[in-house]
């Protein structure tokens, strides 16, 4: 019997860095290797330690149970401690997550995509590059779809 599939965890934003690298090794110490911190582990640290949310509040935010959040949080702390104590690089990537950002649909290729960056709204389709896109989270898009399509075709 196989285990239950892992649910997708909700993440607010990409971390501002992709990892950390130690510096200042002693001449007689050579350390190699990396520790990989998943996005959901990063988010649990951000919510519980940086935002000072309780584990119950953080679990609701990430759309997981409180015991699951506790396991994610413990794993994150263990990985950070290992990287810190052993002088290994810490790389933040991977995991089964969805970013809590604006979602768009492309009217040209029917692609459905999100824009995970903080520098504003998406301007073109992530797949075909068309500027004929709609923000799926905006309820006014249905009425503005014809206007947007007309504006895009005039460019």
C-alpha positions as CSV (number, residue, x, y, z in Angstrom):
1,X,0.0,0.0,0.0
2,X,1.5,3.3,-1.0
3,X,1.4,6.5,1.1
4,X,-1.1,9.3,0.5
5,X,0.1,11.8,-2.0
6,X,1.7,15.0,-0.6
7,X,-0.6,18.0,-0.8
8,X,0.5,21.2,-2.4
9,X,1.6,23.8,0.1
10,X,0.8,27.5,-0.4
11,X,3.8,29.8,-0.4
12,X,3.5,33.6,-0.3
13,X,6.5,34.7,-2.4
14,X,9.9,33.4,-3.6
15,X,12.7,34.0,-1.1
16,X,14.7,37.1,-1.9
17,X,17.9,34.9,-2.2
18,X,18.3,31.4,-3.5
19,X,20.6,30.3,-0.7
20,X,23.5,31.1,1.6
21,X,27.2,30.3,1.3
22,X,29.6,30.1,4.3
23,X,32.8,32.1,4.2
24,X,35.9,32.4,6.3
25,X,37.0,28.7,6.5
26,X,40.0,27.9,8.6
27,X,43.0,26.7,6.4
28,X,42.9,23.1,7.7
29,X,39.1,22.7,7.1
30,X,37.7,21.7,3.7
31,X,33.9,21.4,3.7
32,X,32.0,20.5,0.6
33,X,28.3,19.7,-0.1
34,X,25.1,21.5,0.2
35,X,21.9,21.3,2.2
36,X,18.7,21.8,0.3
37,X,15.9,23.7,2.0
38,X,12.5,23.2,0.3
39,X,10.3,26.2,-0.3
40,X,7.7,25.0,2.2
41,X,10.4,24.6,4.8
42,X,11.6,28.2,4.1
43,X,7.9,29.4,4.4
44,X,7.5,27.6,7.7
45,X,10.6,29.4,9.1
46,X,9.4,32.7,7.7
47,X,5.9,32.4,9.1
48,X,6.8,31.0,12.6
49,X,10.1,32.7,13.3
50,X,10.0,35.9,11.2
51,X,6.3,36.8,11.2
52,X,5.9,35.3,14.7
53,X,2.7,33.4,13.9
54,X,1.8,30.3,15.9
55,X,2.1,27.0,14.3
56,X,-1.7,26.8,14.1
57,X,-1.9,30.1,12.3
58,X,0.9,29.2,9.9
59,X,-0.6,25.8,9.1
60,X,-3.9,27.6,8.1
61,X,-1.9,30.0,5.9
62,X,0.0,27.2,4.2
63,X,-3.1,25.0,3.8
64,X,-1.7,22.1,5.8
65,X,-2.6,20.5,9.1
66,X,-0.8,21.7,12.3
67,X,1.1,18.4,12.7
68,X,2.2,18.6,9.1
69,X,3.4,22.1,9.6
70,X,5.3,21.0,12.7
71,X,7.1,18.3,10.7
72,X,8.0,20.8,8.0
73,X,9.2,23.3,10.5
74,X,11.3,20.7,12.4
75,X,12.9,19.5,9.1
76,X,13.7,23.2,8.2
77,X,15.4,23.9,11.5
78,X,17.4,20.6,11.3
79,X,18.6,21.5,7.8
80,X,19.6,25.1,8.8
81,X,21.4,23.8,11.9
82,X,23.3,21.2,9.8
83,X,24.4,23.8,7.2
84,X,25.4,26.2,10.0
85,X,27.3,23.7,12.1
86,X,29.0,21.8,9.2
87,X,29.7,24.9,7.1
88,X,27.7,23.7,4.1
89,X,25.9,25.8,1.5
90,X,22.2,26.2,2.1
91,X,20.2,26.1,-1.2
92,X,16.5,27.1,-1.2
93,X,14.6,25.3,-4.0
94,X,12.1,22.6,-4.8
95,X,9.2,21.1,-3.0
96,X,5.5,20.7,-3.9
97,X,4.3,24.2,-3.7
98,X,2.0,26.8,-5.3
99,X,2.9,30.5,-5.0
100,X,0.2,32.8,-3.8
101,X,0.5,35.2,-6.6
102,X,-1.7,36.5,-9.4
103,X,-2.7,34.0,-12.1
104,X,-3.1,34.8,-15.7
105,X,-4.6,33.2,-18.8
106,X,-3.3,33.9,-22.3
107,X,-6.0,34.4,-24.9
108,X,-3.6,33.5,-27.7
109,X,-2.4,30.1,-26.6
110,X,-4.8,29.4,-23.7
111,X,-1.8,29.0,-21.3
112,X,-2.6,29.4,-17.6
113,X,0.4,30.8,-15.6
114,X,1.3,32.8,-12.5
115,X,3.7,35.7,-12.1
116,X,5.8,35.1,-9.0
117,X,7.7,38.3,-8.9
118,X,7.1,41.4,-6.8
119,X,7.9,43.9,-9.6
120,X,4.3,44.4,-10.7
121,X,1.9,42.6,-13.0
122,X,2.7,40.2,-15.9
123,X,2.9,42.0,-19.2
124,X,3.2,39.0,-21.5
125,X,2.4,35.2,-21.7
126,X,5.1,33.1,-20.1
127,X,4.7,30.5,-22.9
128,X,4.2,32.4,-26.2
129,X,5.1,36.0,-25.3
130,X,1.7,37.4,-26.4
131,X,0.5,40.5,-24.6
132,X,-3.1,39.3,-24.9
133,X,-3.4,38.1,-21.3
134,X,-6.0,38.5,-18.5
135,X,-5.6,38.4,-14.7
136,X,-7.8,35.5,-13.5
137,X,-8.2,37.1,-10.1
138,X,-9.8,40.2,-11.4
139,X,-13.6,39.9,-11.6
140,X,-13.8,42.8,-14.0
141,X,-11.8,40.9,-16.6
142,X,-14.9,39.2,-18.1
143,X,-16.4,42.6,-19.0
144,X,-13.0,44.1,-19.9
145,X,-11.8,41.2,-22.1
146,X,-13.0,42.7,-25.3
147,X,-11.5,46.1,-24.5
148,X,-8.2,44.5,-23.6
149,X,-8.2,42.4,-26.8
150,X,-8.9,45.4,-28.9
151,X,-6.1,47.5,-27.1
152,X,-3.6,44.6,-27.6
153,X,-4.4,44.2,-31.3
154,X,-3.8,47.9,-31.9
155,X,-0.2,47.8,-30.6
